[in-house]
Structure formats: C-alpha cells, structure tokens
Amino acid sequence: MTWLTSLPTAVLVISGLVLALLAAIGGRIAVRALIPAAEREGAHTIAAPLMPALGAIFALLMGLTLASEVGFLASAQGIVSSEAADASRLAWAATSPGVDSEPIQSALLGYLQAVRAHEWNGSTAATGDDPATTHAIASLENAVRTQAARPALGTPASTELLASLDALTSDRRTRLAAASRQLPALFVGVLLLTGVALIVNAAGLTLRSGRRAALLVGGLAAVIGLSLALLFALGTPWRGPITVSGQPIDAVVRDLNTGYFHPLPRPTRG
C-alpha cells in the first residue's frame, strides 16, 4: 500500500477522478446490458431504497478514516516537535561549565541534517537503515558520552547530557515506528468496494432517465474519487504527498549554524 500512498498529489487526484468516472460509466453500461428494458422499473424500485444505506455506510467509513488520518498527522507533527525540543535541550546541555560544546554541537548538527536529508521522505523514512544517518547518530553518541565520562565534569552536567541524548534517540525510534505505519489493505479494499457499489447503484437509478440526468452520477463519482485521493495522500505522513513539517528541526539546525547555542561568559571578579 506504500507505493500508492507515496504517489504525488496530482497523480492521486487525477487517478481517483478517472477511476471513479470509469466506474460510473462502466456501471451504467453494465446495468443496461444486464437488466432488460422490461425489468428496469423493478430495478429502480430495488435500487432506490439502497442508496441511503450505501451512502451512509460509505460516509461513515470515509469520515472515520479521514478523521483518524488527520489525527495521526497531528500526532506525527507532535513527534517531530518533541524531537526538535530534545535536540535543543542537548545543544544547551553542551554549554554547561566544563563541557567542550564544539564536538557535541557539531555532531548534533550533522545528525539533524542527515535526518532531514535521508529519513524524511523516501524508502528509508520508516526503516532507519540509511548509512549516513546511522554514522551521524553514532558520532553524536560518541561525542556526548566522551564528554559525559570526563572526570572533571560534575554529575549534574553529565546526567543532563546523557538524559538529553537518550530522549533524542527515543524520539527518533518513535518517529521511525510512526513512519512505518500503513493503511490496512483490507479496510481500504472494503472502502473501495463500498464506493463502487454506491456509484453502480446510482447508475441503476438513472436507467429510466436520459443522458443528462445520468451526468448527475458523475458528480457523485467525483466526490468519491476525491475522497479516496485525500485518504491516500494522508496515509503516510513521512513518505506521501502530505508530509509532516520539518520546520521545528530546521529551526534547531539554523540556530546551531548561527551560534545561538553558546556558553555564557564567565563573570569576572571586580
């Protein structure tokens, strides 16, 4: 399902509209071919009561699914914000007295840049197998633990360094776990079948009408196609067309580049 949710927005929208309209046209042709003219009155009588039920089922399934995906997107953004906050916390912890901040902040900068370049969008967004990012986080671990193990460093500063590093790596694992999530194939299949059934049933209602009245089914098909395109666009926040914003991490990268995180000057004795 990942290949589908990773398609560009334009492709999803156009594909959804085309497939929905093809379902409407094909449904009308199939219904006309399968139902003799003498029995179309009875078919209309059967199809009419089914419309509210099919419409309610599709609307309920689609509404709940879209609400869930929007909520997951907001949750994913919260994970990114937490990761950026812990990166900022580590950058400030590196400015504690007795800590050589340059190696830690340099390694942190390299890690955050690798994350944005290799773990944000693409096949490695959910696996964490990118070699550059793996090397960057290993360098960060080594830099922080080297400073924390210095005998001259006090326990509070050492603890703050290690706690900040642990929080940052935990957030990365949480992000990777969230990025590996996919839409359930069975649920998407049921949703697609419900939409097609709704379109075909609507086509059956227009058997006694002319072509102009049948065009109204196209509007229903377009709504269903766009709804499915929106669902697929929201399906993978780190690999799809609608992705979580990396602005919180970019802000920390910018602050590291501009020297925002720097030790306070020691007061001089007057």
DRENPA-3360 file (N, C-alpha, C; in nm, 2 decimals, always signed):
BEGIN
1 = MTWLTSLP = +0.08/-0.12/+0.00/+0.00/+0.00/+0.00/+0.09/+0.13/+0.00 ~ +0.21/+0.11/+0.04/+0.30/+0.23/+0.05/+0.32/+0.29/-0.09 ~ +0.34/+0.21/-0.19/+0.36/+0.26/-0.33/+0.24/+0.35/-0.37 ~ +0.12/+0.32/-0.33/+0.01/+0.40/-0.36/+0.00/+0.53/-0.29 ~ +0.03/+0.53/-0.16/+0.02/+0.65/-0.08/+0.14/+0.74/-0.10 ~ +0.24/+0.69/-0.17/+0.36/+0.77/-0.20/+0.35/+0.85/-0.33 ~ +0.24/+0.83/-0.40/+0.23/+0.90/-0.53/+0.21/+1.05/-0.51 ~ +0.25/+1.13/-0.61/+0.23/+1.27/-0.60/+0.08/+1.31/-0.59;
9 = TAVLVISG = +0.05/+1.43/-0.54/-0.09/+1.47/-0.52/-0.17/+1.47/-0.65 ~ -0.11/+1.53/-0.75/-0.17/+1.54/-0.88/-0.21/+1.40/-0.94 ~ -0.12/+1.31/-0.92/-0.14/+1.17/-0.97/-0.26/+1.11/-0.90 ~ -0.26/+1.13/-0.76/-0.37/+1.07/-0.68/-0.51/+1.13/-0.72 ~ -0.51/+1.26/-0.74/-0.64/+1.33/-0.77/-0.69/+1.29/-0.91 ~ -0.60/+1.29/-1.01/-0.64/+1.26/-1.14/-0.68/+1.11/-1.15 ~ -0.60/+1.02/-1.09/-0.63/+0.88/-1.09/-0.77/+0.85/-1.02 ~ -0.79/+0.92/-0.90/-0.91/+0.90/-0.83/-1.03/+0.94/-0.91;
17 = LVLALLAA = -1.02/+1.06/-0.98/-1.13/+1.11/-1.06/-1.16/+1.02/-1.18 ~ -1.05/+0.98/-1.25/-1.06/+0.89/-1.37/-1.13/+0.76/-1.33 ~ -1.08/+0.69/-1.23/-1.13/+0.56/-1.19/-1.27/+0.57/-1.15 ~ -1.31/+0.68/-1.07/-1.45/+0.69/-1.03/-1.54/+0.71/-1.15 ~ -1.50/+0.80/-1.24/-1.58/+0.82/-1.36/-1.59/+0.70/-1.45 ~ -1.48/+0.62/-1.46/-1.49/+0.49/-1.53/-1.59/+0.40/-1.46 ~ -1.59/+0.40/-1.33/-1.68/+0.31/-1.26/-1.83/+0.35/-1.28 ~ -1.85/+0.49/-1.29/-1.98/+0.53/-1.32/-2.03/+0.50/-1.46;
25 = IGGRIAVR = -1.94/+0.52/-1.56/-1.97/+0.48/-1.70/-1.99/+0.33/-1.72 ~ -1.89/+0.26/-1.66/-1.89/+0.11/-1.67/-2.01/+0.05/-1.60 ~ -2.05/+0.11/-1.49/-2.17/+0.06/-1.41/-2.29/+0.09/-1.49 ~ -2.31/+0.20/-1.55/-2.43/+0.23/-1.63/-2.44/+0.13/-1.75 ~ -2.33/+0.11/-1.82/-2.33/+0.02/-1.93/-2.36/-0.12/-1.89 ~ -2.30/-0.16/-1.78/-2.32/-0.30/-1.73/-2.47/-0.32/-1.69 ~ -2.52/-0.22/-1.62/-2.66/-0.23/-1.57/-2.76/-0.24/-1.69 ~ -2.73/-0.15/-1.79/-2.81/-0.16/-1.91/-2.81/-0.29/-1.99;
33 = ALIPAAER = -2.69/-0.35/-1.99/-2.67/-0.48/-2.06/-2.73/-0.59/-1.98 ~ -2.72/-0.59/-1.85/-2.77/-0.70/-1.77/-2.92/-0.70/-1.74 ~ -2.98/-0.58/-1.74/-3.12/-0.57/-1.70/-3.20/-0.53/-1.82 ~ -3.29/-0.62/-1.86/-3.38/-0.60/-1.98/-3.46/-0.47/-1.96 ~ -3.51/-0.41/-2.06/-3.59/-0.29/-2.06/-3.72/-0.32/-1.98 ~ -3.77/-0.44/-1.99/-3.90/-0.46/-1.92/-3.88/-0.47/-1.77 ~ -3.76/-0.50/-1.72/-3.74/-0.52/-1.58/-3.68/-0.40/-1.51 ~ -3.66/-0.29/-1.59/-3.59/-0.17/-1.53/-3.67/-0.10/-1.43;
41 = EGAHTIAA = -3.80/-0.11/-1.44/-3.89/-0.05/-1.34/-3.87/-0.11/-1.20 ~ -3.86/-0.25/-1.21/-3.84/-0.32/-1.08/-3.70/-0.29/-1.03 ~ -3.60/-0.28/-1.12/-3.46/-0.25/-1.07/-3.46/-0.11/-1.00 ~ -3.53/-0.02/-1.06/-3.54/+0.12/-0.99/-3.60/+0.11/-0.86 ~ -3.70/+0.03/-0.84/-3.76/+0.01/-0.71/-3.67/-0.05/-0.61 ~ -3.58/-0.14/-0.65/-3.48/-0.20/-0.56/-3.37/-0.11/-0.53 ~ -3.32/-0.04/-0.63/-3.20/+0.05/-0.61/-3.23/+0.17/-0.53 ~ -3.35/+0.23/-0.54/-3.38/+0.35/-0.47/-3.36/+0.34/-0.31;
49 = PLMPALGA = -3.42/+0.23/-0.25/-3.40/+0.22/-0.10/-3.26/+0.19/-0.06 ~ -3.17/+0.13/-0.16/-3.04/+0.10/-0.12/-2.95/+0.22/-0.11 ~ -2.98/+0.33/-0.18/-2.90/+0.45/-0.19/-2.87/+0.51/-0.05 ~ -2.97/+0.53/+0.03/-2.94/+0.59/+0.16/-2.85/+0.50/+0.25 ~ -2.87/+0.37/+0.24/-2.79/+0.28/+0.32/-2.65/+0.27/+0.27 ~ -2.63/+0.26/+0.14/-2.49/+0.26/+0.08/-2.42/+0.39/+0.11 ~ -2.50/+0.50/+0.09/-2.44/+0.64/+0.11/-2.40/+0.65/+0.26 ~ -2.48/+0.61/+0.35/-2.45/+0.62/+0.49/-2.32/+0.54/+0.53;
57 = IFALLMGL = -2.32/+0.41/+0.48/-2.20/+0.33/+0.51/-2.07/+0.39/+0.45 ~ -2.08/+0.44/+0.33/-1.96/+0.50/+0.27/-1.92/+0.62/+0.35 ~ -2.01/+0.71/+0.38/-1.98/+0.83/+0.45/-1.93/+0.80/+0.59 ~ -1.98/+0.70/+0.66/-1.93/+0.67/+0.79/-1.79/+0.62/+0.79 ~ -1.77/+0.52/+0.70/-1.63/+0.46/+0.68/-1.53/+0.57/+0.64 ~ -1.57/+0.65/+0.54/-1.47/+0.75/+0.50/-1.45/+0.86/+0.60 ~ -1.56/+0.90/+0.67/-1.55/+1.01/+0.77/-1.46/+0.96/+0.89 ~ -1.48/+0.84/+0.94/-1.40/+0.79/+1.05/-1.25/+0.77/+1.01;
65 = TLASEVGF = -1.23/+0.73/+0.88/-1.10/+0.70/+0.84/-1.02/+0.84/+0.82 ~ -1.09/+0.93/+0.76/-1.02/+1.06/+0.74/-0.99/+1.13/+0.87 ~ -1.09/+1.12/+0.96/-1.06/+1.18/+1.10/-0.95/+1.11/+1.17 ~ -0.94/+0.98/+1.15/-0.82/+0.91/+1.21/-0.69/+0.95/+1.15 ~ -0.69/+0.97/+1.02/-0.56/+1.00/+0.95/-0.52/+1.15/+0.98 ~ -0.62/+1.24/+0.99/-0.59/+1.37/+1.03/-0.53/+1.38/+1.17 ~ -0.59/+1.30/+1.26/-0.54/+1.29/+1.40/-0.40/+1.23/+1.40 ~ -0.37/+1.13/+1.32/-0.24/+1.07/+1.31/-0.14/+1.17/+1.26;
73 = LASAQGIV = -0.18/+1.25/+1.16/-0.09/+1.36/+1.11/-0.05/+1.46/+1.22 ~ -0.15/+1.50/+1.30/-0.12/+1.59/+1.41/-0.03/+1.53/+1.51 ~ -0.05/+1.40/+1.54/+0.03/+1.32/+1.63/+0.18/+1.31/+1.58 ~ +0.19/+1.29/+1.45/+0.32/+1.28/+1.39/+0.39/+1.42/+1.40 ~ +0.32/+1.53/+1.38/+0.38/+1.66/+1.40/+0.43/+1.68/+1.54 ~ +0.35/+1.63/+1.64/+0.40/+1.63/+1.77/+0.52/+1.56/+1.80 ~ +0.54/+1.44/+1.73/+0.67/+1.37/+1.75/+0.78/+1.45/+1.70 ~ +0.77/+1.51/+1.58/+0.87/+1.60/+1.53/+0.91/+1.71/+1.62;
81 = SSEAADAS = +0.81/+1.78/+1.68/+0.83/+1.89/+1.77/+0.90/+1.84/+1.89 ~ +0.87/+1.72/+1.94/+0.94/+1.67/+2.06/+1.08/+1.64/+2.03 ~ +1.11/+1.58/+1.91/+1.25/+1.55/+1.87/+1.33/+1.68/+1.86 ~ +1.27/+1.79/+1.80/+1.34/+1.91/+1.79/+1.37/+1.97/+1.93 ~ +1.27/+1.96/+2.02/+1.29/+2.02/+2.16/+1.40/+1.94/+2.23 ~ +1.41/+1.81/+2.21/+1.52/+1.74/+2.28/+1.65/+1.77/+2.21 ~ +1.65/+1.79/+2.08/+1.78/+1.84/+2.02/+1.82/+1.97/+2.07 ~ +1.73/+2.06/+2.09/+1.76/+2.19/+2.15/+1.81/+2.17/+2.30;
89 = RLAWAATS = +1.75/+2.09/+2.37/+1.79/+2.06/+2.51/+1.93/+2.01/+2.51 ~ +1.97/+1.92/+2.42/+2.10/+1.86/+2.42/+2.21/+1.97/+2.38 ~ +2.17/+2.06/+2.28/+2.26/+2.17/+2.24/+2.28/+2.26/+2.36 ~ +2.18/+2.29/+2.44/+2.20/+2.37/+2.56/+2.28/+2.30/+2.67 ~ +2.26/+2.17/+2.68/+2.33/+2.09/+2.78/+2.48/+2.09/+2.75 ~ +2.51/+2.10/+2.62/+2.66/+2.10/+2.58/+2.73/+2.23/+2.62 ~ +2.65/+2.33/+2.66/+2.71/+2.46/+2.70/+2.74/+2.46/+2.85 ~ +2.71/+2.35/+2.92/+2.73/+2.35/+3.07/+2.88/+2.37/+3.10;
97 = PGVDSEPI = +2.91/+2.44/+3.21/+3.05/+2.46/+3.25/+3.13/+2.32/+3.25 ~ +3.25/+2.32/+3.20/+3.33/+2.21/+3.19/+3.31/+2.12/+3.07 ~ +3.21/+2.15/+2.99/+3.18/+2.06/+2.87/+3.24/+2.13/+2.75 ~ +3.31/+2.05/+2.67/+3.35/+2.10/+2.54/+3.24/+2.10/+2.44 ~ +3.17/+2.21/+2.42/+3.05/+2.21/+2.34/+3.07/+2.18/+2.19 ~ +3.18/+2.22/+2.14/+3.20/+2.21/+1.99/+3.18/+2.07/+1.93 ~ +3.24/+1.97/+1.99/+3.22/+1.83/+1.93/+3.08/+1.79/+1.93 ~ +3.01/+1.82/+2.05/+2.87/+1.77/+2.06/+2.78/+1.85/+1.96;
105 = QSALLGYL = +2.79/+1.98/+1.96/+2.71/+2.06/+1.87/+2.74/+2.03/+1.72 ~ +2.86/+2.00/+1.69/+2.89/+1.97/+1.55/+2.83/+1.84/+1.51 ~ +2.84/+1.74/+1.60/+2.78/+1.61/+1.58/+2.63/+1.61/+1.57 ~ +2.57/+1.70/+1.66/+2.43/+1.71/+1.66/+2.38/+1.78/+1.53 ~ +2.45/+1.88/+1.48/+2.42/+1.94/+1.35/+2.43/+1.84/+1.24 ~ +2.53/+1.76/+1.24/+2.54/+1.66/+1.13/+2.43/+1.56/+1.14 ~ +2.39/+1.52/+1.26/+2.28/+1.42/+1.27/+2.14/+1.48/+1.22 ~ +2.11/+1.60/+1.27/+1.99/+1.66/+1.22/+1.98/+1.69/+1.07;
113 = QAVRAHEW = +2.09/+1.72/+1.01/+2.10/+1.74/+0.87/+2.08/+1.61/+0.80 ~ +2.14/+1.50/+0.85/+2.12/+1.37/+0.79/+1.97/+1.32/+0.80 ~ +1.91/+1.35/+0.92/+1.77/+1.31/+0.94/+1.68/+1.38/+0.83 ~ +1.70/+1.51/+0.81/+1.62/+1.58/+0.71/+1.65/+1.54/+0.57 ~ +1.77/+1.50/+0.54/+1.81/+1.46/+0.41/+1.77/+1.32/+0.37 ~ +1.77/+1.22/+0.47/+1.76/+1.08/+0.44/+1.65/+1.01/+0.51 ~ +1.59/+1.07/+0.62/+1.49/+1.00/+0.69/+1.35/+1.07/+0.69 ~ +1.33/+1.16/+0.59/+1.21/+1.24/+0.59/+1.11/+1.19/+0.48;
121 = NGSTAATG = +1.17/+1.16/+0.37/+1.08/+1.13/+0.26/+1.15/+1.03/+0.17 ~ +1.09/+0.91/+0.15/+1.15/+0.81/+0.07/+1.15/+0.67/+0.14 ~ +1.22/+0.58/+0.08/+1.21/+0.44/+0.13/+1.27/+0.42/+0.27 ~ +1.37/+0.51/+0.30/+1.44/+0.50/+0.43/+1.37/+0.57/+0.54 ~ +1.26/+0.64/+0.51/+1.19/+0.71/+0.62/+1.14/+0.63/+0.73 ~ +1.11/+0.50/+0.70/+1.05/+0.42/+0.81/+1.14/+0.31/+0.85 ~ +1.26/+0.29/+0.79/+1.34/+0.18/+0.82/+1.46/+0.22/+0.91 ~ +1.51/+0.34/+0.90/+1.63/+0.38/+0.97/+1.75/+0.32/+0.93;
129 = DDPATTHA = +1.76/+0.27/+0.80/+1.87/+0.19/+0.76/+1.97/+0.28/+0.67 ~ +1.95/+0.41/+0.67/+2.04/+0.49/+0.59/+2.17/+0.50/+0.65 ~ +2.28/+0.47/+0.58/+2.42/+0.46/+0.64/+2.46/+0.60/+0.69 ~ +2.43/+0.71/+0.62/+2.48/+0.84/+0.66/+2.42/+0.88/+0.79 ~ +2.29/+0.85/+0.81/+2.22/+0.88/+0.94/+2.27/+0.79/+1.05 ~ +2.29/+0.67/+1.02/+2.35/+0.57/+1.12/+2.49/+0.62/+1.17 ~ +2.57/+0.66/+1.07/+2.70/+0.71/+1.11/+2.69/+0.84/+1.19 ~ +2.60/+0.93/+1.15/+2.58/+1.06/+1.22/+2.54/+1.04/+1.37;
137 = IASLENAV = +2.45/+0.94/+1.39/+2.40/+0.92/+1.53/+2.50/+0.85/+1.61 ~ +2.59/+0.77/+1.55/+2.70/+0.70/+1.62/+2.80/+0.81/+1.66 ~ +2.83/+0.90/+1.57/+2.92/+1.01/+1.61/+2.87/+1.10/+1.72 ~ +2.74/+1.12/+1.72/+2.67/+1.20/+1.83/+2.68/+1.13/+1.96 ~ +2.65/+1.00/+1.96/+2.66/+0.92/+2.08/+2.80/+0.92/+2.14 ~ +2.90/+0.90/+2.05/+3.04/+0.90/+2.09/+3.08/+1.04/+2.15 ~ +3.04/+1.15/+2.08/+3.08/+1.28/+2.13/+3.02/+1.31/+2.27 ~ +2.89/+1.28/+2.29/+2.82/+1.31/+2.41/+2.88/+1.22/+2.52;
145 = RTQAARPA = +2.89/+1.09/+2.50/+2.94/+1.00/+2.61/+3.09/+1.03/+2.64 ~ +3.17/+1.07/+2.55/+3.30/+1.11/+2.58/+3.31/+1.23/+2.67 ~ +3.23/+1.33/+2.65/+3.22/+1.44/+2.74/+3.16/+1.41/+2.87 ~ +3.06/+1.32/+2.87/+2.99/+1.29/+3.00/+3.08/+1.20/+3.09 ~ +3.18/+1.13/+3.03/+3.27/+1.05/+3.11/+3.39/+1.12/+3.16 ~ +3.41/+1.25/+3.13/+3.52/+1.32/+3.18/+3.52/+1.33/+3.33 ~ +3.63/+1.30/+3.40/+3.63/+1.30/+3.54/+3.60/+1.44/+3.60 ~ +3.65/+1.54/+3.52/+3.63/+1.68/+3.58/+3.49/+1.73/+3.57;
153 = LGTPASTE = +3.40/+1.66/+3.49/+3.27/+1.71/+3.48/+3.18/+1.66/+3.59 ~ +3.10/+1.75/+3.65/+3.02/+1.72/+3.76/+2.90/+1.63/+3.72 ~ +2.84/+1.56/+3.82/+2.74/+1.47/+3.80/+2.61/+1.54/+3.74 ~ +2.57/+1.66/+3.78/+2.45/+1.72/+3.72/+2.47/+1.74/+3.57 ~ +2.58/+1.79/+3.53/+2.61/+1.82/+3.39/+2.61/+1.69/+3.31 ~ +2.68/+1.59/+3.36/+2.69/+1.46/+3.29/+2.55/+1.40/+3.28 ~ +2.47/+1.40/+3.38/+2.34/+1.35/+3.38/+2.25/+1.42/+3.27 ~ +2.26/+1.55/+3.27/+2.18/+1.63/+3.17/+2.22/+1.59/+3.03;
161 = LLASLDAL = +2.35/+1.57/+3.00/+2.39/+1.54/+2.87/+2.34/+1.40/+2.83 ~ +2.35/+1.30/+2.92/+2.30/+1.17/+2.88/+2.15/+1.16/+2.87 ~ +2.08/+1.23/+2.96/+1.94/+1.23/+2.96/+1.88/+1.30/+2.83 ~ +1.95/+1.40/+2.79/+1.91/+1.47/+2.66/+1.93/+1.38/+2.54 ~ +2.05/+1.31/+2.54/+2.08/+1.22/+2.43/+1.98/+1.11/+2.43 ~ +1.95/+1.05/+2.54/+1.85/+0.94/+2.55/+1.72/+0.98/+2.50 ~ +1.67/+1.10/+2.54/+1.54/+1.15/+2.49/+1.54/+1.17/+2.34 ~ +1.65/+1.22/+2.28/+1.66/+1.24/+2.14/+1.65/+1.11/+2.06;
169 = TSDRRTRL = +1.73/+1.01/+2.11/+1.73/+0.88/+2.04/+1.59/+0.81/+2.05 ~ +1.53/+0.83/+2.17/+1.40/+0.77/+2.19/+1.30/+0.83/+2.09 ~ +1.30/+0.96/+2.07/+1.21/+1.03/+1.98/+1.24/+0.98/+1.84 ~ +1.36/+0.95/+1.80/+1.39/+0.90/+1.67/+1.32/+0.77/+1.65 ~ +1.33/+0.68/+1.75/+1.27/+0.55/+1.74/+1.12/+0.56/+1.73 ~ +1.06/+0.66/+1.80/+0.92/+0.68/+1.79/+0.88/+0.73/+1.65 ~ +0.96/+0.82/+1.60/+0.93/+0.87/+1.46/+0.94/+0.76/+1.36 ~ +1.04/+0.67/+1.37/+1.06/+0.56/+1.27/+0.94/+0.46/+1.29;
177 = AAASRQLP = +0.89/+0.44/+1.41/+0.78/+0.35/+1.43/+0.65/+0.41/+1.37 ~ +0.63/+0.54/+1.38/+0.52/+0.61/+1.33/+0.53/+0.61/+1.17 ~ +0.65/+0.62/+1.12/+0.66/+0.63/+0.97/+0.64/+0.50/+0.91 ~ +0.66/+0.39/+0.98/+0.64/+0.25/+0.93/+0.49/+0.22/+0.92 ~ +0.40/+0.30/+0.97/+0.26/+0.27/+0.97/+0.20/+0.28/+0.83 ~ +0.11/+0.19/+0.80/+0.04/+0.19/+0.67/-0.11/+0.17/+0.68 ~ -0.18/+0.21/+0.58/-0.32/+0.19/+0.58/-0.35/+0.04/+0.57 ~ -0.44/-0.01/+0.65/-0.48/-0.16/+0.64/-0.54/-0.19/+0.50;
185 = ALFVGVLL = -0.48/-0.28/+0.43/-0.52/-0.31/+0.29/-0.67/-0.36/+0.29 ~ -0.71/-0.44/+0.39/-0.85/-0.49/+0.39/-0.95/-0.38/+0.41 ~ -0.91/-0.29/+0.50/-1.00/-0.17/+0.52/-1.02/-0.09/+0.40 ~ -0.90/-0.06/+0.33/-0.91/+0.02/+0.21/-0.99/-0.05/+0.10 ~ -0.97/-0.19/+0.09/-1.05/-0.26/-0.01/-1.20/-0.25/+0.02 ~ -1.24/-0.26/+0.14/-1.38/-0.25/+0.18/-1.43/-0.11/+0.14 ~ -1.35/-0.01/+0.17/-1.39/+0.13/+0.14/-1.41/+0.14/-0.02 ~ -1.31/+0.09/-0.09/-1.32/+0.10/-0.24/-1.45/+0.03/-0.29;
193 = LTGVALIV = -1.47/-0.09/-0.24/-1.59/-0.17/-0.29/-1.72/-0.10/-0.25 ~ -1.72/-0.03/-0.13/-1.84/+0.04/-0.09/-1.86/+0.16/-0.19 ~ -1.76/+0.23/-0.22/-1.77/+0.34/-0.31/-1.82/+0.30/-0.45 ~ -1.76/+0.19/-0.50/-1.80/+0.14/-0.63/-1.95/+0.09/-0.63 ~ -1.99/+0.03/-0.52/-2.13/-0.02/-0.51/-2.22/+0.10/-0.51 ~ -2.18/+0.21/-0.44/-2.26/+0.33/-0.44/-2.28/+0.39/-0.58 ~ -2.17/+0.40/-0.65/-2.17/+0.45/-0.79/-2.26/+0.37/-0.88 ~ -2.24/+0.24/-0.88/-2.31/+0.15/-0.96/-2.46/+0.16/-0.93;
201 = NAAGLTLR = -2.49/+0.16/-0.80/-2.63/+0.17/-0.76/-2.70/+0.30/-0.81 ~ -2.62/+0.41/-0.80/-2.67/+0.54/-0.85/-2.69/+0.53/-1.00 ~ -2.60/+0.46/-1.07/-2.62/+0.44/-1.22/-2.74/+0.37/-1.25 ~ -2.78/+0.27/-1.16/-2.90/+0.19/-1.19/-3.03/+0.28/-1.17 ~ -3.02/+0.38/-1.09/-3.13/+0.47/-1.07/-3.16/+0.56/-1.19 ~ -3.06/+0.57/-1.28/-3.08/+0.66/-1.39/-3.11/+0.59/-1.52 ~ -3.14/+0.46/-1.51/-3.17/+0.38/-1.63/-3.29/+0.43/-1.70 ~ -3.39/+0.48/-1.63/-3.51/+0.53/-1.69/-3.50/+0.68/-1.74;
209 = SGRRAALL = -3.39/+0.74/-1.71/-3.37/+0.88/-1.74/-3.28/+0.89/-1.86 ~ -3.27/+1.01/-1.91/-3.18/+1.04/-2.03/-3.04/+1.06/-1.98 ~ -2.95/+1.09/-2.08/-2.81/+1.10/-2.05/-2.78/+1.22/-1.97 ~ -2.86/+1.33/-1.98/-2.83/+1.45/-1.89/-2.85/+1.41/-1.75 ~ -2.96/+1.34/-1.72/-2.98/+1.30/-1.58/-2.87/+1.21/-1.53 ~ -2.82/+1.13/-1.62/-2.71/+1.03/-1.58/-2.58/+1.10/-1.55 ~ -2.57/+1.23/-1.60/-2.45/+1.30/-1.57/-2.44/+1.34/-1.42 ~ -2.55/+1.33/-1.35/-2.55/+1.36/-1.21/-2.47/+1.26/-1.13;
217 = VGGLAAVI = -2.47/+1.14/-1.19/-2.39/+1.03/-1.12/-2.24/+1.06/-1.13 ~ -2.20/+1.14/-1.23/-2.06/+1.18/-1.24/-2.02/+1.27/-1.12 ~ -2.11/+1.35/-1.07/-2.08/+1.44/-0.96/-2.05/+1.35/-0.83 ~ -2.14/+1.25/-0.81/-2.12/+1.16/-0.70/-1.99/+1.08/-0.71 ~ -1.96/+1.04/-0.84/-1.83/+0.97/-0.86/-1.71/+1.06/-0.83 ~ -1.72/+1.18/-0.87/-1.61/+1.27/-0.85/-1.58/+1.29/-0.70 ~ -1.69/+1.31/-0.62/-1.68/+1.32/-0.48/-1.61/+1.20/-0.42 ~ -1.65/+1.08/-0.46/-1.59/+0.96/-0.41/-1.45/+0.95/-0.45;
225 = GLSLALLF = -1.42/+0.98/-0.57/-1.28/+0.97/-0.62/-1.19/+1.07/-0.54 ~ -1.23/+1.19/-0.52/-1.15/+1.29/-0.45/-1.14/+1.25/-0.30 ~ -1.24/+1.19/-0.24/-1.23/+1.15/-0.10/-1.12/+1.04/-0.09 ~ -1.12/+0.94/-0.18/-1.02/+0.84/-0.18/-0.88/+0.90/-0.20 ~ -0.87/+0.99/-0.29/-0.74/+1.05/-0.32/-0.69/+1.12/-0.19 ~ -0.78/+1.19/-0.12/-0.74/+1.26/+0.00/-0.69/+1.16/+0.11 ~ -0.76/+1.05/+0.12/-0.73/+0.94/+0.21/-0.59/+0.89/+0.18 ~ -0.56/+0.86/+0.06/-0.43/+0.81/+0.02/-0.32/+0.91/+0.04;
233 = ALGTPWRG = -0.35/+1.04/+0.02/-0.25/+1.14/+0.04/-0.21/+1.16/+0.19 ~ -0.31/+1.13/+0.28/-0.28/+1.14/+0.42/-0.22/+1.01/+0.48 ~ -0.22/+0.91/+0.40/-0.18/+0.78/+0.45/-0.05/+0.76/+0.51 ~ +0.06/+0.83/+0.46/+0.19/+0.81/+0.51/+0.26/+0.95/+0.52 ~ +0.25/+1.01/+0.64/+0.30/+1.14/+0.67/+0.44/+1.17/+0.64 ~ +0.53/+1.06/+0.63/+0.67/+1.08/+0.61/+0.71/+1.04/+0.46 ~ +0.62/+0.98/+0.39/+0.65/+0.93/+0.26/+0.55/+0.97/+0.15 ~ +0.44/+1.03/+0.19/+0.33/+1.06/+0.09/+0.34/+1.21/+0.05;
241 = PITVSGQP = +0.24/+1.25/-0.03/+0.24/+1.39/-0.07/+0.21/+1.49/+0.04 ~ +0.14/+1.45/+0.14/+0.11/+1.54/+0.26/+0.20/+1.49/+0.37 ~ +0.31/+1.56/+0.40/+0.41/+1.52/+0.50/+0.41/+1.61/+0.61 ~ +0.46/+1.56/+0.72/+0.47/+1.65/+0.84/+0.58/+1.75/+0.81 ~ +0.56/+1.87/+0.88/+0.66/+1.97/+0.86/+0.79/+1.95/+0.93 ~ +0.90/+1.97/+0.87/+1.03/+1.96/+0.94/+1.08/+2.09/+0.99 ~ +0.99/+2.19/+0.99/+1.03/+2.32/+1.04/+1.09/+2.33/+1.18 ~ +1.04/+2.25/+1.28/+1.10/+2.25/+1.41/+1.24/+2.21/+1.41;
249 = IDAVVRDL = +1.27/+2.10/+1.33/+1.41/+2.05/+1.33/+1.50/+2.15/+1.25 ~ +1.44/+2.21/+1.14/+1.51/+2.31/+1.06/+1.55/+2.43/+1.15 ~ +1.46/+2.47/+1.24/+1.49/+2.58/+1.33/+1.61/+2.55/+1.42 ~ +1.62/+2.43/+1.47/+1.74/+2.39/+1.55/+1.86/+2.39/+1.47 ~ +1.86/+2.34/+1.34/+1.97/+2.34/+1.25/+2.02/+2.49/+1.23 ~ +1.92/+2.57/+1.21/+1.96/+2.71/+1.18/+2.02/+2.78/+1.31 ~ +1.97/+2.75/+1.42/+2.03/+2.80/+1.55/+2.17/+2.75/+1.57 ~ +2.19/+2.62/+1.54/+2.33/+2.57/+1.55/+2.43/+2.63/+1.45;
257 = NTGYFHPL = +2.38/+2.66/+1.33/+2.46/+2.72/+1.23/+2.50/+2.87/+1.27 ~ +2.41/+2.94/+1.33/+2.43/+3.08/+1.37/+2.49/+3.10/+1.50 ~ +2.52/+2.99/+1.57/+2.59/+3.00/+1.70/+2.50/+3.04/+1.81 ~ +2.37/+3.02/+1.80/+2.27/+3.06/+1.91/+2.30/+2.98/+2.04 ~ +2.34/+2.86/+2.03/+2.37/+2.78/+2.15/+2.52/+2.80/+2.18 ~ +2.55/+2.88/+2.27/+2.69/+2.91/+2.31/+2.70/+2.93/+2.46 ~ +2.81/+2.89/+2.52/+2.82/+2.91/+2.66/+2.82/+3.05/+2.70 ~ +2.76/+3.08/+2.82/+2.76/+3.21/+2.87/+2.89/+3.25/+2.92;
265 = PRPTRG = +2.94/+3.37/+2.90/+3.07/+3.41/+2.95/+3.08/+3.41/+3.11 ~ +3.19/+3.36/+3.15/+3.20/+3.35/+3.30/+3.22/+3.49/+3.36 ~ +3.16/+3.52/+3.47/+3.17/+3.65/+3.53/+3.31/+3.67/+3.58 ~ +3.36/+3.79/+3.56/+3.49/+3.83/+3.61/+3.48/+3.90/+3.74 ~ +3.59/+3.88/+3.82/+3.59/+3.93/+3.95/+3.63/+4.08/+3.95 ~ +3.56/+4.17/+4.01/+3.59/+4.31/+4.01/+3.69/+4.35/+4.12;
% end
